[in-house]
Amino acid sequence: MIPQFTKHDIDHILFPKELYQRFQEIEKECNGQVQDLLFSESDKAIFAYSNICCNKNSDLSNDKITKIKECISLAIYFYNDFIETFAITKLFFAIKIITYFSQNFDLLDTTLLTATHTDKINKLLDNMNFNMQIPKNAPYNERKLYSLFIEAIEKKDFLGILGIMDYLSHHSNIFDKLNSTWRIFIQWIWFYDKEIVLNFLSRTQNFMNIEFIFQSLKNDIFTILSRLDDQTNCYVLLRGISIFFEELERTPYVSNNKFEKIPDYSDFLINSLHEHQREFRKYMQLLRISHLKAYNFTMGIVLAKNQNFLPFYIDFINTSFQPSYAFSKGFLNNCTNPKTVVQVSEKIMYYFLENDAKHFDPINKASGYIDLFIKSIVITTASKEKYLEKLNDISSEIRFMENSWCQDKITVKWIYLFYHVLANEILKYNFSKDRIREAIPLLYDKRYELIYDKTAIDTMKNILSVPQNYKTITLKNFSNEEFKITFQ
């Protein structure tokens, strides 16, 4: 592991002349211009010197530590040269050496930079022009993608551009190839002055440039999004939000369902939806975030604060177990108004039962919304007798449907009944076998044990008679995959 140095540690250290001379040769070869040759040759020079003199991946002796200090000293020399001459190649050399040997940008004193230096950096960014390079002999699908990309840009078709950018970020290494060149420079600019990057995003019309900025600053995307100018192209906001939630999804907190440790991003999302809901509705499917737990958890907090966005959430809802579970956690952990719980739960349950429950589903159908549904049922239950009356009403509806051809609807009602029975794990009402048989006779109808899971029906009887004896309940999805839920 490379030790962390301060500027004081590097004072009076002489830089390696052979590496300095090689960089001077590279600068001449490139005519002082920032180009691919500059990047590739400077990388080779650093790697060659590192492997010969101070392999940073091996055990570090005092001699090797001294060699590393000498390299950092050279980086500071190049940086000071940039301060005096405004030669942008010297800045690149300094940043590349620092990144390789130290990763500590503080060693380059940004207080020495003036408005003229900033202007130089801005001009370099404005001249930055990343484009897809598709060889003539490339596969047909890549050439087709390129033509679609060009066509989308000409038509200013955000829909097409968003789709292509999302595809590239997941199925192409185009941005990885650029990382070894511009990425560290973008990161240093962000370190030096965030406004330079923000202003660049507000004025650039190059979608590849926007994408590369985001790919280079993935850990800082929320800061970028929260500080965007109102006049910034809406594409920047939409694409940034997509990448932000994808990155948040990869964090250990989200992957391990430790949602309580996730920062609250709901106010930002509320403001974004308030200002740009029309654009979100138009491009939401291409943002590909509806299935992410991070997005659903945040939307849960959003609806706990502002129910006006409930129609938007339902229009792009993902009822799979993990996303819906994350939503329930975000919502229930932040909603203190019982009426709001009922309002949100009833609309989501209606959508879930109408659109997600099918004929061949088990009646103990797994849903990540189960905690939300149960809490709403408990809130609306006035008494033990009213609760039993509700179960009787649902049972009667099922009986009435038996004379129809609507088997799907019968299954949906069974699922609805099962969720209401589960609520007794919280209510803790004890009913005798005779009371249960009188109110819900179909639980004792052997025909239903043949159609549905006998174990699930027995579970319902037991929850109604002795709920305190059943702490863990098994739910199933269409594929018969089991999900365990535990009650206190």
ChimeraX attribute file (.defattr): number of C-alpha atoms within 10 A of each C-alpha:
attribute: neighborCount
match mode: 1-to-1
recipient: residues
	/A:1	8
	/A:2	14
	/A:3	10
	/A:4	10
	/A:5	16
	/A:6	12
	/A:7	13
	/A:8	9
	/A:9	11
	/A:10	20
	/A:11	12
	/A:12	9
	/A:13	16
	/A:14	16
	/A:15	20
	/A:16	17
	/A:17	12
	/A:18	11
	/A:19	18
	/A:20	18
	/A:21	11
	/A:22	14
	/A:23	21
	/A:24	13
	/A:25	14
	/A:26	20
	/A:27	20
	/A:28	11
	/A:29	13
	/A:30	16
	/A:31	12
	/A:32	15
	/A:33	14
	/A:34	15
	/A:35	12
	/A:36	13
	/A:37	14
	/A:38	22
	/A:39	19
	/A:40	13
	/A:41	18
	/A:42	23
	/A:43	17
	/A:44	11
	/A:45	16
	/A:46	19
	/A:47	14
	/A:48	14
	/A:49	16
	/A:50	20
	/A:51	12
	/A:52	8
	/A:53	12
	/A:54	22
	/A:55	17
	/A:56	16
	/A:57	10
	/A:58	11
	/A:59	12
	/A:60	16
	/A:61	10
	/A:62	9
	/A:63	11
	/A:64	17
	/A:65	17
	/A:66	16
	/A:67	21
	/A:68	29
	/A:69	22
	/A:70	20
	/A:71	30
	/A:72	29
	/A:73	25
	/A:74	24
	/A:75	27
	/A:76	26
	/A:77	20
	/A:78	25
	/A:79	26
	/A:80	19
	/A:81	17
	/A:82	20
	/A:83	20
	/A:84	12
	/A:85	11
	/A:86	18
	/A:87	17
	/A:88	21
	/A:89	24
	/A:90	24
	/A:91	22
	/A:92	24
	/A:93	25
	/A:94	25
	/A:95	24
	/A:96	24
	/A:97	22
	/A:98	24
	/A:99	16
	/A:100	18
	/A:101	20
	/A:102	20
	/A:103	16
	/A:104	15
	/A:105	16
	/A:106	14
	/A:107	19
	/A:108	22
	/A:109	14
	/A:110	14
	/A:111	7
	/A:112	10
	/A:113	15
	/A:114	10
	/A:115	8
	/A:116	11
	/A:117	18
	/A:118	16
	/A:119	12
	/A:120	14
	/A:121	17
	/A:122	17
	/A:123	11
	/A:124	13
	/A:125	16
	/A:126	14
	/A:127	9
	/A:128	13
	/A:129	11
	/A:130	15
	/A:131	12
	/A:132	12
	/A:133	10
	/A:134	14
	/A:135	9
	/A:136	8
	/A:137	8
	/A:138	11
	/A:139	10
	/A:140	10
	/A:141	9
	/A:142	13
	/A:143	16
	/A:144	12
	/A:145	16
	/A:146	17
	/A:147	13
	/A:148	15
	/A:149	20
	/A:150	14
	/A:151	14
	/A:152	17
	/A:153	16
	/A:154	9
	/A:155	10
	/A:156	11
	/A:157	12
	/A:158	20
	/A:159	16
	/A:160	18
	/A:161	22
	/A:162	21
	/A:163	17
	/A:164	17
	/A:165	18
	/A:166	18
	/A:167	12
	/A:168	15
	/A:169	15
	/A:170	8
	/A:171	9
	/A:172	12
	/A:173	11
	/A:174	14
	/A:175	18
	/A:176	14
	/A:177	11
	/A:178	15
	/A:179	16
	/A:180	14
	/A:181	19
	/A:182	18
	/A:183	18
	/A:184	20
	/A:185	18
	/A:186	20
	/A:187	18
	/A:188	18
	/A:189	16
	/A:190	18
	/A:191	13
	/A:192	19
	/A:193	12
	/A:194	15
	/A:195	14
	/A:196	17
	/A:197	19
	/A:198	18
	/A:199	14
	/A:200	17
	/A:201	22
	/A:202	17
	/A:203	12
	/A:204	16
	/A:205	13
	/A:206	15
	/A:207	20
	/A:208	17
	/A:209	19
	/A:210	19
	/A:211	20
	/A:212	20
	/A:213	22
	/A:214	21
	/A:215	19
	/A:216	20
	/A:217	17
	/A:218	17
	/A:219	13
	/A:220	13
	/A:221	20
	/A:222	18
	/A:223	11
	/A:224	22
	/A:225	18
	/A:226	14
	/A:227	12
	/A:228	18
	/A:229	13
	/A:230	9
	/A:231	8
	/A:232	16
	/A:233	15
	/A:234	16
	/A:235	18
	/A:236	19
	/A:237	17
	/A:238	22
	/A:239	22
	/A:240	23
	/A:241	20
	/A:242	19
	/A:243	22
	/A:244	21
	/A:245	22
	/A:246	19
	/A:247	14
	/A:248	20
	/A:249	17
	/A:250	13
	/A:251	12
	/A:252	13
	/A:253	15
	/A:254	19
	/A:255	13
	/A:256	9
	/A:257	16
	/A:258	11
	/A:259	19
	/A:260	13
	/A:261	10
	/A:262	17
	/A:263	8
	/A:264	14
	/A:265	17
	/A:266	21
	/A:267	13
	/A:268	15
	/A:269	18
	/A:270	20
	/A:271	12
	/A:272	17
	/A:273	16
	/A:274	13
	/A:275	12
	/A:276	14
	/A:277	16
	/A:278	11
	/A:279	14
	/A:280	19
	/A:281	13
	/A:282	11
	/A:283	19
	/A:284	18
	/A:285	13
	/A:286	21
	/A:287	20
	/A:288	15
	/A:289	21
	/A:290	21
	/A:291	17
	/A:292	21
	/A:293	26
	/A:294	30
	/A:295	25
	/A:296	27
	/A:297	26
	/A:298	27
	/A:299	26
	/A:300	27
	/A:301	25
	/A:302	27
	/A:303	24
	/A:304	22
	/A:305	19
	/A:306	14
	/A:307	14
	/A:308	11
	/A:309	16
	/A:310	19
	/A:311	13
	/A:312	14
	/A:313	18
	/A:314	14
	/A:315	11
	/A:316	14
	/A:317	18
	/A:318	19
	/A:319	21
	/A:320	15
	/A:321	18
	/A:322	18
	/A:323	22
	/A:324	24
	/A:325	23
	/A:326	25
	/A:327	29
	/A:328	24
	/A:329	22
	/A:330	28
	/A:331	24
	/A:332	18
	/A:333	14
	/A:334	15
	/A:335	17
	/A:336	12
	/A:337	11
	/A:338	12
	/A:339	13
	/A:340	17
	/A:341	21
	/A:342	20
	/A:343	13
	/A:344	19
	/A:345	22
	/A:346	16
	/A:347	13
	/A:348	21
	/A:349	17
	/A:350	12
	/A:351	16
	/A:352	18
	/A:353	16
	/A:354	13
	/A:355	11
	/A:356	15
	/A:357	22
	/A:358	19
	/A:359	14
	/A:360	14
	/A:361	20
	/A:362	23
	/A:363	25
	/A:364	26
	/A:365	24
	/A:366	23
	/A:367	22
	/A:368	20
	/A:369	23
	/A:370	22
	/A:371	19
	/A:372	24
	/A:373	24
	/A:374	21
	/A:375	18
	/A:376	22
	/A:377	24
	/A:378	19
	/A:379	14
	/A:380	13
	/A:381	16
	/A:382	10
	/A:383	12
	/A:384	14
	/A:385	11
	/A:386	12
	/A:387	21
	/A:388	20
	/A:389	14
	/A:390	15
	/A:391	20
	/A:392	19
	/A:393	15
	/A:394	18
	/A:395	19
	/A:396	15
	/A:397	14
	/A:398	19
	/A:399	14
	/A:400	11
	/A:401	14
	/A:402	12
	/A:403	9
	/A:404	10
	/A:405	9
	/A:406	11
	/A:407	15
	/A:408	15
	/A:409	19
	/A:410	20
	/A:411	22
	/A:412	24
	/A:413	20
	/A:414	22
	/A:415	21
	/A:416	21
	/A:417	22
	/A:418	19
	/A:419	20
	/A:420	22
	/A:421	23
	/A:422	24
	/A:423	25
	/A:424	23
	/A:425	24
	/A:426	15
	/A:427	19
	/A:428	15
	/A:429	19
	/A:430	17
	/A:431	18
	/A:432	12
	/A:433	12
	/A:434	10
	/A:435	14
	/A:436	20
	/A:437	15
	/A:438	13
	/A:439	18
	/A:440	21
	/A:441	15
	/A:442	19
	/A:443	19
	/A:444	15
	/A:445	11
	/A:446	10
	/A:447	10
	/A:448	13
	/A:449	16
	/A:450	9
	/A:451	11
	/A:452	17
	/A:453	14
	/A:454	14
	/A:455	12
	/A:456	20
	/A:457	19
	/A:458	13
	/A:459	20
	/A:460	21
	/A:461	21
	/A:462	18
	/A:463	23
	/A:464	24
	/A:465	19
	/A:466	16
	/A:467	24
	/A:468	17
	/A:469	10
	/A:470	14
	/A:471	12
	/A:472	12
	/A:473	17
	/A:474	16
	/A:475	19
	/A:476	18
	/A:477	19
	/A:478	14
	/A:479	9
	/A:480	12
	/A:481	10
	/A:482	15
	/A:483	15
	/A:484	10
	/A:485	14
	/A:486	10
	/A:487	12
	/A:488	8
